Amino acid sequence: MTIGQTSPDAKRQKTEMKIGTHSGTFHADEALAVFMLKLLPKYKDSVVVRSRTPEILEACDIIVDVQGQYDGVKHFDHHQREFSETFSPSFKTKLSSAGLIYKHFGKEIISSQIDIKHEDSNLVVLYEKIYSAMIEAIDGNDNGQSAYPDNIEPAYSTGAITLPGMVAALNPAWNETYDDAYLDTQFDKASKLMGGVFVDLVKYYGRAWLPARAIVKAAIESRNQYDPDGRIVVFDQFVTWKGHLFDLEEELNIMGQIYYIVYSDGKGWRVQAVPVDPHSFKSRKPLPEPWRGVRDQALSDLTGIDGGIFVHASGFIGGNQTREGALLMAQKALTF
């Protein structure tokens, strides 16, 4: 090497990005925050620096869960007394370091894992859905905000099977001898655990949940061809519809207007009454009481619709051999 030249190692050390976080025992939020940062091209090959020394941390390019500062640029800590940041005005859960990193970099992180452009409006849909599906729970857990009212007594413990519980179990036991190198190794395991679940979730929502949402939205928008008041939605391919239906009703300002869903189960066709909410067994408009518990030819004779298979005793679902028959059942049920 010529005198005065910079060695390749020296160049690498000068350009190597550093992610700073606290040393010692670790939690799910910073484990995930660090992993999410490393999904970004800028931090892909970065070194994770775990320390409690302010000068060492300030030499890093970005710092999470330590230093008592939040500026949205370099410092992403949430432990300050005055800290009250949430994901958006629609959410009440205070952010942890995971939520902070996701809030600022989430769209870019999602784009790094699935093929979606930054200007695509669906990216905003995914960004908000993934926060509510996973990140918010990490934020709430780390900040001690329960998902349930205080007066609810759990029937059993779920701590060991939650992600924060699994991360906690990777910390050394109280009577275990360990050094900083061991803690760093365990933190890396925790980060990969959290990150693996997160990446799988992003891919599921991007590749399965989002296409399903598009199908449900298109079916809702074309529903008036089956009923002038738009109370029947027909799916000509199987799709997971229930969660999307309620979200889209709110988005389109048509809450409570859809009564029946007609779809194929792969063998025949079904007409299902929409529940009053996603978790309820009570239907907005159950199938007619005289039809309930009746099957096969007796059902066809009763309804005047060929191909009858059954109507459940509660009236929440019925079946017909054909699409036309199931649709006629839904249309006739509206008249009761």
Buried (B, 14 or more C-beta within 10 A) or exposed (E): EEEEEEEEEEEEEEEEBBBBBBBEEBBBBBBBBBBBBBBBEEBEEBEBBBBEEEEBBEEBBBBBBBBEBBEEEBBBBBBEEEBEBBBEEEBEBBBBBBBBBBBEBBBBBBBBBBEBEEEEEBBEBBBBBBBEBBBBBBBBBBBEBEEEEEEEEEEEEEEEEBBBBBBBEBBEEEEEEEEEEEBBEBBBBBBEBBBEBBBEBBBBBBEEBBEBBEBBBEBBEEBEEBBEEBBBBBBEEEBEBBBBBBBBBEEEEEEEBBBBBBBBEEEBBBBBBBBEEEEEEEBBBBBBEEBBBBEEEEBBEBBEBBBBBBBBEBBBBBBBBBBBBBBBBBBBBBEE
